[in-house]
Amino acid sequence: MHANRISANTSKIVLLAVALLTSVWAHAQSPTLTLMRSLTTHTKNVHAAPFSRDGRYLVTASSDQTVKLWEVKTGREVQTFKGHVGDVNAAAISPDGKLVASGADDKSVRIWDVKTGQERYNLSGHGGNIQGVTFSPDGKLLASASYDKTVKLWDPHTGKEVRTLTGHTDHVFAVAFSPDGRWLASASDDKTVKLWNPRTGENVKTFIGPKDRSQGVAFSPDGKLLAGSGFDSTVTIWNIDTGQVVRTLQGSGRIEGVCFSHNGHIVGAGNREGMLRLWNAETGEEVLNMPRPAIVFSVRFSPDDRLLATTNGSQIDLWAVNWSPGSAKNKK
């Protein structure tokens, strides 16, 4: 009897400790943002602004038909890539930092040399506007998402098409590789997010997305979770292995791209109504909402999570991220 009482008390203490640690952890992961600088030479909406793997550069894609490369530390414009005819909707930097890829309304995917600023390849084959591009973690593949309902895989070093992934029944808006390169995810206007094996082209899983368009997609840093954003004001997070919904994050408006912080603690997204939001990835609690003057198409953390790049209409804002413990919700 005495031993049973000790066991019960020990269990209560353990549960209390776990609850306390969870509370402290959630409280500590409430970042605050301080505007560091704004990049302002684009003349129309910026749709994408990802960092390079080493965090030194930022590449931006704009409706002004250009792609720009920026030095993050100084805000200096390093290159402007010109050649697209139509809105440029997507851009990415190769893992080695030597190539930039972009996709536009002219139905082309283009690959640029970072050092020279010259176009290496103009990849044709899609039958609709290009909405998303991303390099695989090893840099051997480039994926593109299109209004033609397909995802194409390319060899970025030769410009050759590797394969076409079919299965979506409407426009495809975004693509993302898992951190280990094992999977490729795509988000579509058919309200689904699909998981593909990029080596075989097999559609491994289909996740039922938001009640409206699936607009963005991102893997967690450990590759175990997949986040999809939608025009129904939500971000849905799935378990990759089980396919089950882990949690649904409630936002507002038509949510565009979505991202995880590299430490895995935060999910970020912006919307067409000009709202930037951050949520605690573990609890689902909203930890920041910040109205902006214009559309927030893209939200991305730097590789060390010390910076956050957000688009604000035609400009890109670079924020310093403070991870010290703070209030549960920070509004600016």
Phi, psi and omega in degrees: 000313181298318180297322179296321179295319178298317180298316180296318180294321178297318179298319180296319180296317179298314180298320179295320180294317179298315180298319180294316180296320178298317179297315180296316180299313181297321181294321184290331183266056177238080187292147171251153184242138174234123183295124182265312176196163175238138179257124197230019184270350171290150183251352177222177185310137173263127186260338183211145180208068179277153176275158168287164183299326180273357177079003183282331187232161175228136177245139185230143180241134188224158174291352176280010175075016178238161172238134181236148175245130184239146170274119188295317186299322186251342186080010182286137175280115186272316181215149167236121182261121183238141179163332178293148174242098186126169180305135173265118189260342188209151176205154180206154176249136179295155182303329179274358177076009184266341183233149169239136176244148180215154178225144189217176178290351177278009176071012181249151168251129182240145178242129186242149175274119183297319185292316186264338184081003183270152177284129176269313182220144170246105187270115179248153181153331175288148180257011180208175180306144177267129184247339182211144172219147177201144175271148172290157182303331179269358177077007184272346180229151172234129179252143178227143181246140188221159172297344181281010175077010182239163168242132177246145174249134183234156168269109185290347182266348177236342183080009182271143175285132180268310176194164177245131180260120182241149181157328175292150182250007177206183182311140174255128188254333187209152177221149178208136173272147172292157183303330179268359178078004184288326184235157172232134179246148179222144181244139189223160174292351176279009175071025176233160168240127181251145177250127184240152167267108185293342180282330183246341184084005182286137172277104188281316181215154171233120179263129177286119188271212182290174179285347175233187185317134170274114192254327183222162181207144180205143174268148171290158182302329179273359177075008183270339184237154178228128179251137177231132180256154184217168178281003176265017176076017181236159166240123180257135178244124181249153168276123185299316185291314185268337184079004183275151175287124178278314176196160176241125181263126183268125176239223176204160177066196181264103186282133181266233183293158181228153179210160167255147166292159184285343173274356176081000187277335190233142169249133181236151178199157174235169179225172183289344180270004175086037179240129174259130180228145171232140178235152170287119185293333182279319186255340184084000181289135174286125183250350177203135164222133189220112177290139180240161184290340185214181183303134175254090181283325190226138175226121182218135173273147172290162182303331179265005178064015180271346180229154174230128177255125178231142176272149184216079187066240183271356181247163178241127179257132176253121183249138169280133183256123177256117184264007179292155181305139181208196180293157182298330179221130181245117178249136178239000000 
